[in-house]
Amino acid sequence: MSLSSSRLAVIHTGGTIASRPDPSGAGLTPQQAPQTPISPQIRVDDVQAFNLPSPHITPAHMETLRGLIEDLAPDYGGLVVTHGTDTLEETAFFLHLTLGTPAGVVLTGSMRHAEELSWDGPGNLYDAAQVALSPQTRGRGPLVVFGGDIFDARTVTKVHTTAVDAFGGYPGPIGRIDHGPVGAALHYFARPEPRPLYRPSRVDARVEVLYAYAGWRGEGYAQAAERADGLVIAALGTGNLPAELLPLIEQTCAQTQKPVIIATRTHAGPVLPIYGYAGGGASLLRAGAIPASFLNAHKARILLVVLLGMGLGRDEIAEVFGRF
Ligand SMILES: NC(=O)C[C@H](N)C(=O)O
C-alpha cells in the first residue's frame, strides 16, 4: 500500500451533516464539521472549505471546490466532500463536468443532525470514506454515497425532503456498499463511463429556470429572457408547453443567440420532439430550443452555466446537450 493510499482528505462545506440547533433558537445552522469514523490505519486530513447550508452554495463555490480537490488529489488515496443535501446534486454534477482527476471523490451528507439519536452522518461518512479509498472507485468521476447506495453524479437527484434514503434518480444506483463480518462489501453494477472534461473560464453566466404548469401563459418569460444569458424551462412530459410559449421562444431564438433549454418537470425520462401542436416538443425544437436530454432542469442549468463560461455558441451548446 503506497503512503497516499492510506490517506483520506475530507473536505467540509457545511450542510446538515455539520449542523446543530442554533443556540439562538433560530433552528438548525451549520456549526462544526463532523469526525469521520474510520480505521486508525487511515490518516484523515480535514479541510474546511466552507461552512454553508447548501442553499447558499453557488457555482463559484463549486469552482473553488474543483480547484481544491485537484490540488489535494495527488497526495491522497481518496477524497470525501461533505455537503448539504439540498443542492448536493448540483455540486456533484458540476464536478462531474469539470474535475480533472482520476482520484476517488465521493460526496455525502446527512438528513439528521448530530444531536439526534438517529443521526445518519457517521454511517454515510464511513461508507463514503470506504468508497473513496477503494481502488475500484478510481476513474469513475465524482460519486454520491448515501444510505449505502452509490450514485453517479450525472443521474443522482434528491428524492425525499426528510427520509434518510434521500437520494435516488433514474435508472438508479451504480453500486452498493455494505458491511459484513469481514469488512466492507463494495460492489459496482456499472462500468466507469467516459467523462469529457469541460473547463469554463468563468461560472457567472446568468441562467434562469422557469417551471411550466397547466394554464401558464408565459408569465415571467419575457423578463427572464431579457435579463438572462440563457434559459432552462422545466417543461411538461417529453418537453411540451402551452401554445402561448411558442411565439415567445421563437422570438428569443430568432432575435438573440440566447440558448433556451427544454428540460422536463417529470421525474424521469428524456425530452423528445414527439408532439407537433403549438407548444409541443417538436414545435419548440423547430423554433430553435435545445432539448436537455435526460438532465433535470437544475442540472441542465449547471451544464449551461459551464458551456456559456467556455464561450460556446448555441449550435455547440446543442451538440453537447445531445450527449447527455
Ligand atoms: N440535509 C441537508 O443537508 C439539508 C440542508 N438544508 C442543506 O442542504 O444544507
The ligand as an SDF file (V2000), in Angstrom:
LIG
                    3D

  9  8  0  0  0  0  0  0  0  0999 V2000
  -29.9670   17.6070    4.7850 N   0  0  0  0  0  0  0  0  0  0  0  0
  -29.4130   18.7770    4.4460 C   0  0  0  0  0  0  0  0  0  0  0  0
  -28.2180   18.8780    4.3800 O   0  0  0  0  0  0  0  0  0  0  0  0
  -30.3500   19.9080    4.1230 C   0  0  0  0  0  0  0  0  0  0  0  0
  -29.7870   21.2930    4.3830 C   0  0  0  0  0  0  0  0  0  0  0  0
  -30.8370   22.2700    4.2420 N   0  0  0  0  0  0  0  0  0  0  0  0
  -28.6830   21.6560    3.3830 C   0  0  0  0  0  0  0  0  0  0  0  0
  -28.7990   21.3290    2.2310 O   0  0  0  0  0  0  0  0  0  0  0  0
  -27.7310   22.2900    3.7670 O   0  0  0  0  0  0  0  0  0  0  0  0
  1  2  1  0
  2  3  2  0
  2  4  1  0
  4  5  1  0
  5  6  1  0
  5  7  1  0
  7  8  2  0
  7  9  1  0
M  END
$$$$
